[in-house]
Amino acid sequence: MTSYVVTVAAYLGVLGLALAVEVVAFATPRLWASFGQVVTWALRRRSTQLGLLLAWWWLGWHWVTQR
Amino acid sequence: MTVGEEVVGRRPGRLRTLLTEPTLPVLVLATIAMVHRRYLPDILLFGGTAALVYADAGRWGFRTTSAAPAAPPRHRWATAVALLAVAAAMAALPPTSVALDIACALVGVLALRAAWRPGPALEPTRAAPVPRRWWVWPTLAVTLALVELWSFVHRAQPLVDDPDHPELSTLVEPLLESELVRTGFLWLWLLAGWWLLRRIQAWAR
């Protein structure tokens, strides 16, 4: 396997796991927390609010302007 | 303190407190990574946000809050349609143009202004409940960051994209060359920002 295939497989593997956890959290909300629930909980801290706001903005700007 | 809760309230020492939370260390590490990449806008952005977090911590008073999550939004569909129009207008701009940079910067400034609240008016009477298996999501995020880092350190030349070791942006950016896909991406981005801001404002009540 080439490095390219391994790298892309790793990205897809993590994203696939995230999707699976979200589905499981939707099906069994008492056992697993969804992405939205964890982000909402993390936002109780002010530093996390500013950090996640930066992460959101930077990701959009970085990808859409190709900077 | 019962199981599943944590201590909330005022805590001493601004820097010490911030170093026990993940945001400031992550921002400092990201700034160091951007210095290594020698990209000035990102250095200023991450370093500036680290300084902002430190300055804002005094203003906020290190309080956490047990406020309820955001109420269902009013004008949900109207806002979604308005954001779609904004996304379409932004997507019509050339991807590497200064105009698109300015439009993105404007979105960021408006978001920061909306998030710039003085903090909760009252100390919380109880802590927010800890979500079940919350650690799964940070673990996935760290794993994704490690794959990205692995890709970056295995590049043939540190400052040149390597097709054999692609970063996530190397894979995503070609997909965004289509204006239609860019409109969809920008719409999801704006919706995510709106979702995030509504929750930040709910915590600040």
Interface residues (C-beta under 8 A of the other chain):
Chain A: T2 S3 Y4 T7 V8 A10 Y11 V14 L15 L17 A18 V21 R30 L31 W32 A33 F35 G36 Q37 V38 V39 T40 W41 L43 R44 R45 R46 S47 T48 Q49 L50 G51 L52 L53 L54 W56 W57 W58 L59 G60 W61 H62 W63 V64 T65 Q66 R67
Chain B: L18 E21 P22 T23 L24 V26 L27 Y39 P41 D42 L45 F46 T49 L52 V53 D56 A57 W60 F62 R63 T64 T65 S66 A67 P69 M90 P95 T96 L100 D101 C104 A105 V107 G108 A111 L112 A115 G119 A128 P129 V130 P131 R132 R133 W134 V136 W137 P138 L140 T143 L144 V147 W150 S151 H154 P163 D164 H165 P166 L168 S169 L171 V172 E173 L176 R182 F185 L186 W189 A192 G193 W195 L196 L197 R199 I200 W203
